Amino acid sequence: MADKQSVQLALGDNAARQLANATKTAPTLSTISPRWLTHLLQWVPVEAGIYRLNTVKNPQDVQVLCAKRDESELPTTFVDYEEQPREYFLNSVSTVLDVHTRVSDLYSSPHDQIKEQLRLTIETIKEKQESELINNPDYGLLANAAPEQIIYPLTGAPTPDDLDELLTKVWKEPAFFLLHPQTIAAFGRECTRRGVPPPTVSLFGSQFLTWRGLPLIPSDKVPVADGKSKILLLRVGDRRQGVVGLYQPGLPGEQAPGLSVRFMGINRNAIASYLISLYCSLAVQTPDALAVLEDVEIGKYHDYPDTYK
């Protein structure tokens, strides 16, 4: 009985919270990802929103000769250029953010409402940017893989043999594999089955699985459909004639490369508006800078002996 009374006379948690200060976090957004692809690409500034990719026409026609120790006549040659090279145009990922001034005036402690609204909107735009770099039907990676650079798995599931075959397609200074996290898990199962667990490497303070020394970079923007996905292998950088990201420098209201935030004013309903734009594109400078493993089955599992269960 005494115990019951003591419980009844004690101050409860629900009542005590009314007088207690609470630590308030900034708003979190579950769709934010590390966006490793945008970190690993070299970004090239573009003038007037156009990037012209000049290429050599018929490189096999450039004649040279290893001369003997005589007076043999040397070949004459010149390097011709494509007369209509491809031009990449920057695309814009944009939105208009509206914030009621009453809300920003009265409810901006401890977290500034305008700052948080801008931060969350910019994060969402950057997520869309990475998705477009992979999936855009004009300049995305998947749309720009040359037909001879597309291969298919030997057994359906992603095996070490399949990734080795990708390496034969991008053998000049390959940089990294890009694949969905579920595909990484499927590849890990195949490696475990063969007794060749892939080692790890530390990048940006995080651990990544590797194959043949190249990191397997996860991105949830790589499409998954009907239990199948894709694995991409990239060479990156302007000097390597690889894949490069494109952005517009010197924008009004520039917050980051290619990212612009501009205040549009306050209307008669006391709504403050901000135009947020991110101008970007992507270029595959030579066909052998990108290869894709198509139709990769990610749901294949194996029965292991009881000792491994």
Buried (B, 14 or more C-beta within 10 A) or exposed (E): EEEEEEEEEEEEEEEEEEEEEEEEEEEEEEEEBBBBBBEBBBBBEBEEBEBEBEEEEEEEEEEEEEEEEEEEEEEEEEEEEEEEEEEBBBBBBEBEBEBBBEBBEEEEEEEBBBEBBBBBBBBBBBBBBBBBBBBBEEBBBBEBBBEEBBBEBEEBBBBBEBBEBBBEBBEEEBBBBBBBBBBBBBBBBBBBBEEEEBEEBEBEEEEBBBBEEBBBBBBBBBEBEEEBBBBBBBBBBEEBBBBBBBBBEEBEEBBEBBBBBBEEEEEEEEBBBBBBBBBBBBBBBBBBBBBBBBEBBBEBEEEEEEEEE
